[in-house]
Amino acid sequence: MTWRNLTRLALAVPLALGYEAVSDPAAARAQQATFKSGVDMVPLTVTVTDVKGRHITGLAGGDFTVLEDGVEQPLAFFASGDVPVDVALVIDTSSSIGPDLPLVQKAACGLVRTLRAADRAAVVEVKDTVRIPQPLTSNRGQIETTIRALRASGNTALYDGLYIMLREFDRARRESPDIRRQALVLLSDGLDNTSHLLFDDVMQLARRVGVSIYVIALRGQTVPLRRDEQHESVLRADYAMRTVAHEAGGRAFFPRTAQELPAIYDAIALELASQYELGYVPVAAGADGGFRRVAVRLATHGLARTRSGYYAAPTPGSRASR
């Protein structure tokens, strides 16, 4: 079932496989008014942790409150743990990664092995150009073979790689017959030197498509410098990587050596298996193409993390759609 169809059914039909349709009468009246405007349900992937960063599972839909631009939104869809996930492994294979590539490959294969039968993964290679040697598939052996075949050379078209895979995720979500979570795991030193696109292009698309982004910014075996000694390009890259991960509801990791990669991939795998999927139809009528801020609050203890917001798709004929 697609998000578009679920928008119309969530309030009327109990869902199987652990999905929970929220059916408060007041919420139903508010949402039924929005169906006529053609506004689709807004999906949110939510991670809940305690103050020590440990994942909190076992929550119900009533434990969550969603706010859009400060206004509470009736929850129409809730699922915990049963929604399959599509993971894109975006791997920087430029020359600068070369010495660490074997451990990068080993750790990435470890993440692939944690995926469930219904989950899928893709492999994206980023160097002077971007290619997708392995599109989304559930064939674990095929994914691992592709990862092990990667070879390091050339420069880094990092922003191009992120942008291309985000576009692929957007296309897959529109065409998929199923509801699936989407996550992008980027491993790179973060230093883009070849892309045709800018960081702002990536940020704008990331806010539109709603993919959770995890960044692993590997600096290799170099001795960390004090902040005032770091090159401006490194500081700029760190800021870009932290920002895109934060805005997309993911996390950014900055390991000192490649030896930390297996633990980081394990942490990402655990998070993907512990998340909640929420959906709501915006109460505010009309879609002007503007950015809408989203926040999730909990009725119980814990901290909720999700994407910062989304761009409301402009309605046909509106000024924003031109």
Secondary structure, DSSP 4 states (H G I P E B T S, - for coil): --HHHHHHHTTTS--STT-B----HHHHHHHHHHHTTTPPPEEEEEEEE-TTS-B-----GGGEEEEETTEEE-EEEEEES-S-EEEEEEEE-SGGGGGGHHHHHHHHHHHHHT--TT-EEEEEEESSSEEEEEEEES-HHHHHHHHHT----S---HHHHHHHHHHHHHHHHHH-SS--EEEEEEEE-----S-SS-HHHHHHHHHHH--EEEEEE--TTPPPPPGGGS-HHHHHHHHHHHHHHHHTT-EEE--SSGGGHHHHHHHHHHHHHT-EEEEE--SS----S-EEEEEEEESSSSEEE--SEEEPPPPTTSGGG-
